[in-house]
Amino acid sequence: MALPLQHFKRGSTKPELPEDGILRYFSMGFCPFSHRVHLLLTLKKIPHHKIYIDLIEKPEWYKDYSPLGKVPALQLTHLEDQPTLVESLVIAEYLDEEYPSPRLFPTDPLQKALDKILIERFAPVVSAVYPVLTCNPNAPADALKKFENALDVFEQELAKRGTPYFAGQTIGIVDYMIWPWFERFPSMKINTEQKYELDAKRFAKLLKWRDLVAQDETVRKTALDVQLHAEFQKSKTLGKPQYDIAFKGHL
Ligand SMILES: N[C@@H](CCC(=O)N[C@@H](CS)C(=O)NCC(=O)O)C(=O)O
């Protein structure tokens, strides 16, 4: 059953979905954490219902699924109690174990642990860049400097691994888990006064990696245009996030 293409708001009635055992994926069209899950659902061709949530005016019923009101969330309707998972990385690991084709996390326990540590090290990149990316007029003056310092870790890691992808010769979990922000970074060229772009020398390996990942079929299928990201971020700064413009892309 297709739901109306909109982000559900406060006051909306809970969508009635059939009890068909198909996963229910709660998302917001521009959320990079949801994008992580979207990449796995798409790559692994996992059937799912999509339910979009307005994060400013959250529907009252959404806390039944996600106690903190965050997206992404994934309800496992094929299981008896129909539990709902939250946290993008937890959901990604669950999907990779339940739907192992193709396998994204390393099977070697040590490499898997190291990759999860590396993904966690992306958090300082996200928190430093967030005010700039979202055009917050009060973004700290050193935000971009902190962002670049945090990103150095990933440039160095690519040099250390000596492979085109973080996962090796083919794309893997680290690549997909950090990709959503690389799709969004170019919106800074549109939205910032200084038309910010990543330094071509300092981030040479990462920029090469970015061009390579951008060509991946799953990445292309889930991609939203940079203009659309920039437009959304501007609307968010104005206090009226235009969630539904995501549907101008192909979600
Ligand atoms: N650590 C969480 C972060 C999820 C998150 O912060 N999502 C944002 C949207 S991009 C959200 O739901 N914000 C609404 C809120 O915090 O109330 C994850 O990895 O899933």
The ligand as an ORCA input file, in Angstrom:
! r2SCAN-3c Opt
* xyz 0 1
  N      22.745      8.633     16.477
  C      21.543      8.661     15.711
  C      21.317     10.079     15.231
  C      19.986     10.246     14.497
  C      19.592     11.733     14.380
  O      20.158     12.604     15.060
  N      18.596     12.015     13.515
  C      18.078     13.356     13.425
  C      17.685     13.708     12.007
  S      19.036     13.752     10.869
  C      16.791     13.447     14.247
  O      16.021     12.514     14.289
  N      16.547     14.612     14.852
  C      15.331     14.864     15.558
  C      15.534     15.062     17.023
  O      16.679     14.914     17.498
  O      14.566     15.385     17.698
  C      21.650      7.663     14.546
  O      22.789      7.320     14.166
  O      20.612      7.184     14.050
*
